[in-house]
Each structure stands twice: as C-alpha cells, then as structure tokens.
C-alpha cells in the first residue's frame, strides 16, 4: 500500500493533464445531439436533483438543465468545467459545475434522483470505486444512467489502435469493459443494483475527410494529443497512418466528409 497510493496519485495527475490537453470542447460539439437524445430517453424530471459525473463541457448537464432539473456537473478537467459554465450562462440555465473525481464524489449519501455520465466515468481507473460512489450518492428510488463506448465499436477500435502504439499503464482494466453488458451487469450486481442495457449508435459527422479528422483529434482530443507527444517521429507517423486507415475504412460518407457509426452501451441501473 505504501507504493500503491503515490502511483495512483501520479496516474490521476497524468489523466487530468491528458483530458486538459487540446480543447475537448471542439470534439464535444459533435456529440451534443446524442447527449440531448440520451437525456430525453432517460426521462429527467423537472425539479429533480441530477449529478452529471465526468461532465466535460456539459453535453448531458446542459439539456438536463433545460428540462428544469437541478443539475450539478463534476469533472477532473477544470478547463472543460469553464466551458460548461459558459454554455449554461449563455442560455441562462441554472447549473453548477465543480471539480470532482468519479471515484470520490464530494456529496452526501442518497442526494440525487439521477446520476448520469456519458463517455466520462468509464475512464476512471478503478471501476469498483466508481460503482460504489455512483450508487452511494443516488437515492434508493432514483437511477443511474451511463453511456459507455463498447470494445467492438468504432471508438473501442480507435482506443485499441492507440494502445498498440502507446500501451496504457499496466494493471488497469480497459475503460471499454464498461461497454460490455456482462461486465457492467456484474459490477452493479455486486452493489445490489440491477441494470438494463441497450446498444446505441452515435453518428460522427465531420465536414472533412479522414486525414483531416485525424489532424482534428490530434490537435483537440487530449488523450490523442498526449499519445502522439509520447512517441518519436517514426512512432507518430505509424500511429497517424493507422488512425487514418481506421477512419477511412469506417467512413460511410463521401470522400470529403467523414460519417462513422460509433456503438455505445446505454446502461440504466436501479436498486431493486
């Protein structure tokens, strides 16, 4: 235990730095429509207390606030929280955004009617702590709703491509395991909660070709930007080529655009 905590502290610092690199808000704009659809599907009620965990720039928190919910969003990346605050203020929405960790939520037990997370809490390194915290802060008659990339979908393949060039720290479970129904069911079962899982598709639609998409992610998506920074020139060229090939072969749009279907798992957890 004497060495485990310093190593975890450093890992958390590295993760925060990666998510704050680039400008994820540029990426998140292309996911806003799906975030709104997700919030509408899970039936957020007016006046309910909602926590958006790993909220990023507010793609769930903002539409939940539009519905009249009392929303708090937490994230480790403070620059993304600033963007979320700006978005809420621009629309005149009442939503609060705080720095926070999905593995150690600074809220009392049973505070929220709904605890939601889209492509966020799945990246925390210790899933057992995430489940413990999500279930702890949710009211017994409330629900938890997650959107998690699947390992076999496009984003899962993209992560696998990057991992071949820049291996993740040893001993960590891949985040995309949150997108496997049997895994997520078992994780919540251990906490005494039952889940309902539904595969969903997010449609990426970029107004430029695959080569430009890779440049876009390399500049704005923090984890991709960080991965490239850890490689020498030859390694960067190899990763770039593999990413361009994946985006290109997955493209269902015209050559000057990139339309890619990305599967995720919608997870709704409730206490029996």
N, C-alpha and C positions, 0 to 999 in steps of 0.2 A: 504493500500500500504506500510505502514511503516514496517510491518512484512513480507509481501509477498516477497520482494526482498532478504532479508537475507536468507529466507527459500529456495528460488530458487538458490541463490549462493551456499548454502550448498549442495543442490541436485546436482548441476553441479559438485562440487568438488567430491562428492561421485561417480558420474557416471564416471568421469575421472579416479579416483582411481580403480574402478572396471574394466574398459577396459585396464588399465595398469597392472593389476594383471596378474599373469601367464605369458604366452607367446602366444598371439593370432596368431603370425606368424606360429606356428605349426599347428593350426587349419586351417588357411587361405590357406595353401598349398593344402588342399583337395578341395578347391573351385576355384583354379586357372583356370582350364579348362573351367568352366562355365563362369568365368569372361571374358575370351578371346572370348568365343562364344557370350556373351552379347554385347561386344564392336563391334564385327563384324556385328551383326544383326542391330545395330542402325546406322551403316554407318558413322563412324567417318572419316572425310575427312583430307587428308594431308594438313598441313598448317593451319588447323582450331585451334581456341583457345578453350581449353577444361578445365573445372573445375571438379575435382572429389571430391565430398563432403563426408566427413567421409570416407576417402580413405583407412584407415587401412594400410596394408603393400603394397598397390598398385595393387590389383588384377584387377582394371579397368585402372588405370593410366598407368601401365607398357605396356599393349597391345595397348592402345591408342597412347603412345609414339612410339611404334614400327611401327605404321601406319604413323608416321610423323607429328602427331598433336603437338601443343604447349601446354603442359599439366602442370597444377598446381593441386596438391592434398593438401587438408586440413583435419586435424583430431585433436581431443582434446588429443589424446594419443601420447605423444612425443616419447615413445619407439617404437611405430609402425611406426612413420614417419622415424625414423632412419633406420629401416629395409627396408622401401620403398626406401630410398636414396641409401642404399647398393645394393639393387636389380637393380636399374636403373644404377648405376655406373658400376656394373658387366657386364651389357650388353652394356655399352657405350651409354645409352639413355639420351636425354635431357629432363629432367622432374624436376620440382621444388616441394618441399614438405614443407608446412608451418603448424604451429599450428594454428588452427582455429575452429570456432563454427558454425554449420549449422544454428543457429538462429541469427547470427550476422556476416555475411561474410564481410571481410575487403577488398572489391573490389568496384570499381565504378559501376554505373548502366550500364547495357547493354554491358558488357565487353566480354562475352563468346558466342561462336557459339553453344556450347553444354555444358550442366550442367548435370553430371551423378552421380549416387550413387547406390551402391549395398549393401544391408543389412547394411546401415550406417545411413543416415539422418533420417530414420524411427525411430531411437531410441532417437532423441532429444525430450525433454519433451513437447514442445509447437508446435504442428503441424501447427498452423496458422502462426507462425513466420517462420517456415521452408518454407512454400509455398511462403510467402512474399519475403523471401531472394532468393530462387531459381529463382523465376520469375523476381526479380529485376535485378539480375546480368546477366541474359540471354538476348541475343539480340532479338529484336522483331521477327526476321525471323529465330531464332535458335530453339533449342528444349531442353527439359528436359527429361532425361531417368532414371527411378528408377527401382530397383529390390527389392521387399518388401515381406517378409515372410507372408503367409496367416494364418489366425487364425485356419483354419480347416486342414491345412497341418501338416506334422510331426513336424517342428520346432515350429509352433504355439502350438501344443500339449505339446511339451517339455517345452516351456515357462509357459504354464498353470500348468504343474506339479510342476515346481519350485515355482510358485506363491502361490500354495496351502500351501507350507511349509514356504516360506519366502514372505509374502504379499508385493507388491510394495507400495510406498508412496501413501497415499490417494489423490484422486482428479486428478490423472493423467490418460489420455486416454491410453489404451493399445497400444504399438507400432504396433501390428499386425493389427490394424484397417487400417493401410496403405496398407494392403494386401486385403482389401475389395473394389471391384470395385465401388460400390455406394458411399462409403465414400471418396475415393481418387478423384473420379469424381467431387463430390460436393466441396471438398476442393479447387481444381483448378478452378472450375466454379466461385467461389466467387472472384477469382483473374482475371477472364476474359480469362482463358485458357481452351482449350478442351483437353481431354485425349483419348488415345486408350489403352485399357488394354488387355493383353494376358496372360493366365495362362501358366507357365513354370514349368519344373521339374529339380531340381538339384539332381544328384545321388551321395549320400555319398557312398564311397567305402573305408572302413577301413580294413587293413590286420590283424585284430584281432577281437575276439568275443565281445559280448555286455558288459560283465563285464569289459573288458579292455577299451572299448570305454568310459564308464562312468569314469573310472580312468583317462583316457586321458583328457577328458573335465574338470574333477575336478582339474587337475594339470595345464592345459594350457589355458582354456577358462575363462577369467577374471570374467565375471558375475557368472558363475557356481562356481568358486573358492570362490568368495565373498559370495555367498549364503550359501555355506557349512560353511564358517567361522562364520556366524551369528547364527548357530544352536549349541545346546549342542550335546553330543554324541548320545543320543537317536534320536534326530531330524536328525542328519546326517545319521544315519543308515536308517531311514524311507525314506529320500529323495533318498539315494543311491538305495534302493530297488525299489522304484517307477521308477526311471530313468532306471535302468537295465531292468525292466519289459517292459517299453515303447520301448526301443531299441531292446530288444529281440523279442517282438511280431511283430515289424515292419520290422524285418530283412528278406530280400529275398535272402540272400546269404547262404553259408554253415556255419556250426556252428563255425568254426574257423576264420570266416570273418564276416563283417557287411556291408550289402548293403541295404541302405534305401533310398527311394524316398522322396524328400522334395519339396513340392509345394511352388512356389512363384509367385507373380504377376508382370509382366513386364508392366511398365507404361510409355507411351510416351506422353508428354504434349507439345502442340504448341499453340501459340497465333493466333486466327482466323484472 
